[in-house]
Amino acid sequence: MLVDRARDYDKATVQYRSLSMVTGEGLLTTSGEVWRRQRRMVQPAFHRAGLEAVVAHASSAASALLGRWGDVSRRAVVDVDEAMMRVALETVGASLFGTDLSADADRLARATLEALDVVVASAQVPIRLPAWTPAQRRLRSALEDLDGAVDHMIAARLADPRPPVDLLGMLLEAMTGDDPIPRREVRDELVAFMVAGHETAASALMWSLWLLAGDGAAQDRAAGEAAAVLGGAAPTYDDLDRLPYLRAVVDEAMRLYPPVWLVSRRALVDDVLGGREIPAGSLVIMTPYLAQRDGSLWADPEEFRPERFLGGASPSGEAEPARRARVQADAAYWPFGLGPRMCIGKDFAYVEAITVLAVLLQRVRVARVPGEPAPHAVPLVTLRPADALPLVIRPR
């Protein structure tokens, strides 16, 4: 459905229609030729030059977080959910929009969560809620904050133009070019990348830290790798390939807790999948959460084992790279989706997550709070804990 016959299915589903109340008709929710045009327009922002900038901005955001945590010479408890939301938002703002969002990070993070809560509620109700309902009032308030941030970024860039090397510059160039796109499309793309670009990355980072906090050996290995490669310095883009274990930690965290846990499609034509008839117009819902915990495809699927994504032999004797290639070919691992609609920000997310973990783990050790129950992962737009996610931090 996602790879071989992707053109026979589109995103005109209740889930994506609900999401479009926030993101509008941007790359995340459109289909067909509109999506292809938008993809071509924004793709250059995710080439190597853009990813090199992500490393610098993610490192700066992680260092700023360490500064806010201050002196951790003694035991301190922090909410890593809130912390990673802010780090991810600052990284997206600087990398894609050339804008410092640090002063507005808390407000925009809250607005994102408020808006996405309404998206989830709307996807569960077959009718559009009236404007006077509390949910719709919360949505309007959240959109005012998000739209205000976008309007400020657009106005500031138009007043101080620069070469279109980031997403904002590319969109504004398209808005003011010979065949201009409407300002509303610029707004929709910016809000979509602001919301999706930081919410998903924050989820991957948060679960990575929580899993490492419960596995001292894995955490020591990850921190040791970062220290050996970086020697206390901030990472560069070329350093990332020398941090395979940190990459494996992120891979394994997204296997257990894929940020985008649900994918839906609408059948455009009659089809047959796995022997089942799929009539045109059918809603099909898929979840990597189940595929990535399938015991027929993964050994000890509930265990946190980053080594799955490294070289060497698996317990069954199969070389791990071969196993990884096989299970990916079988669609057993797809936290970013598969096929032509695979997330455009996949490399951005990996670069950001590895960089942030490398900076943090060189300075601090994380541990779970004694007596604190394991977080319950709530299936909202992303997989999030029901409440705050406190961890103990100490100096390394």
Secondary structure, 3 states (H helix, E strand, C coil): CCCCCHHHEECCCHHHHHHHHHHCCCCCCCCHHHHHHHHHHHHHHHCHHHHHHHHHHHHHHHHHHHHHHCCCCCCEEEEHHHHHHHHHHHHHHHHHHCCCCHHHHHHHHHHHHHHHHHHHHHHCCCCCCCCCCHHHHHHHHHHHHHHHHHHHHHHHHHHCCCCCCCHHHHHHHHHCCCCCCCHHHHHHHHHHHHHHHHHHHHHHHHHHHHHHHCCHHHHHHHHHHHHHHHCCCCCCHHHHHHCHHHHHHHHHHHHHCCCCCCEEEEECCCEEECCEEECCCCEEEECHHHHCCCCCCCCCCCCCCHHHHCCCECCCCCEHHHHHHHHHHCCCCCCCCCHHHCCCCHHHHHHHHHHHHHHHHCCEEEEECCCCCCCCEEECCCEEECCCCEEEEEEC
